[in-house]
Amino acid sequence: MTAPALQLRDASIGYGDVAIVRGVDLTVDHGEAVAVLGSNGSGKTTLARGVLGLATVLGGDVQVLGAPVGRLRERGRIGYVPQRHTVSGAVPATVREVVGVGRLARLGLFRRLRAADRSAVADAVAAVGLGDRLGDPVASLSGGQQRRVLVARALAAEPELLIMDEPTAGVDAASQEALAAVLARVSAAGTTLVVVTHEAGPLSGVLTRAIAVDHGRISYDGPLAGAAPDGGGHHHPGDPDRLEPPRYRQDQPRVTTDRRR
């Protein structure tokens, strides 16, 4: 692999024609474990969504796994855990079914899971400590366990790059410890980790590098231990970073088994 996992050059990212993140230069090499830190409204989530193709690159260049953002053919090479705390939906689903959706990125929408795919799903569920709950409805799980199901869904695709948005928010200490153990194993296996968070403490044993976003710009890039406790950024009312439109917010989760993800 010659190209970095992520490379941004003078990148501006936003929604519509409004830039939330501006003039970012950033390189993340394969196998790194990086925290993207910042206070609410700093632009850290917009930065991650730009890498995922969920926000618009308004200027500069964004390369993901050696391809321009949005043009990577093998979508299963990227795993994503969105900013939501639980799995919910109008249609009841088991842990196996929800995690199986993550495997579709490797197969395509109209192909059935094979034995190898079912094994990958079982391995992903076991990795997050829920191997004995494969056939259980996700609605029967605690919030922290449902959070781990979302992680397993991303892991099922066996991604090279795993991006997570606030994975420890709203879950108890035991679930945070379980997640840290999972990510330690994933990182040791060579997967590149990018974790968006306002507080990296629960994952400080896994993440080694910190990128702090403040008012849409990178204010710090270095060892995690050297980052300010609040991520190096402070938000003030009226900052333009709060222009992110409601349609991109994920604090009102609904169905997480959407096959388009």
Secondary structure, DSSP 8 states (H G I E B T S, - for coil): --S-SEEEEEEEEEETTEEEEEEEEEEE-TT-EEEEE--TTSSHHHHHHHHHTSSEEEEEEEEETTEETT--S-GGGEEEE-S-S--B-SS--BHHHHHHHHHHHHH-TT----HHHHHHHHHHHHHTT-GGGTTSBGGGS-HHHHHHHHHHHHHTT--SEEEEESTTTT--HHHHHHHHHHHHHHHHTT-EEEEEES--GGGTTT--EEEEEETTEEEEEEEGGGS-TTTT----TT-GGGG--GGG--SS--BS--TT-
